[in-house]
Amino acid sequence: MASVGAEMAAATGPSLRWSVEQRLAFVDERLFWLGEVNRTDLVRRFGISMSQASGDIARYLEKNPAGVSYDKSAKRYVAGENFAPVIGPPDATRLLGEMRLVGLGSIAVEDTMLGALPPFAGTPLPERAVDPLVLRAVWHAIRDRLALSVTYQSMSRPTATRRIVSPHALANDGFRWHVRAHDRDSETFRDFVLGRLGDPAPAGPADARPEDDVEWHTIVPLVIAPHPGLTRAQAKAIAIDYGITGKTATIPVRRALLFYALKRLGLDVPPDTRPPHEQHIVLVDRDAVERARKTDRDRGVGKEA
């Protein structure tokens, strides 16, 4: 087993090895989020030896982080009130994202960055089953620019039919995964719900190029603001929720996903459809967005195949 000194020497140079950087980031984030860290935390999270963990902590302390002291009775390093991360800025989005993945059963708590999470719960959603063999076939078709012959259960037909599609991207509408693909029957780019695809088989080269999907590559800016019917306090709370730092905020959306984005944000109906305290936000540029939606509806864009 390599000594602490040997490992530290091996990691010196213009940049640390990725594995060492990950462990230093772990120490940094444990001190920020949990306020404490010790060698055992590193051993349990990364499966390294005690000597390697000692070396990592020593290497971290060489960066002179403010407010870090050693608690002899607890045998842990603790962060004081003036502690600030020295490896990178704390990332709340990542932490909350990991909670979501744990809630979905995608990862275990032990495999999160911190190796620990507070109690949490999420709104239950129906499981959207996706056949891994179908997902693999779609992924390979995207990578190799191939067409696929698949069965697909649409909303408009009583039974599944065989379709020839040329996938070029995956998209999530907040609830389901879609395949963005060129449809040979309609000769247009359409959205196919991934879970409704089945029995994939190679069907030769792709019928269209990804760059030909204009709606996918066109960005529509959604300019939002708190609902004008909210009280000042309510508007301030909603501005915080949606990251509105001035009077408005802009959310860029692919035109191909505009239908789903508006529905998810509750902006697919006129602002007076629901009470202000339920509607929360409005579209400042609703006329422009409605014109885009009308054009898309006329062309069949934004519809599931």
Secondary structure, 3 states (H helix, E strand, C coil): CCCHHHHHHHCCCCCCCHHHHHHHHHHHHHHHHCCEECHHHHHHHHCCCHHHHHHHHHHHHCCCCCCEEEECCCCEEEECCCCCCCCCCCCHHHHHHHHHHHHCCCCCHHHCCCCCCCCCCCCCCCCCCCCHHHHHHHHHHHHHCEEEEEEECCCCCCCCEEEEEEEEEEEECCCCEEEEEEECCCCEEEEEEHHHEEEEEEEEECCCCHHHCHHHHCEEEEEEEECCCCCHHHHHHHHHHCCCCCCCEEEEEEHHHHHHHHHHHCCCCCCCCCCHHHHCEEECCHHHHHHHHHHHHHHCCCCEC
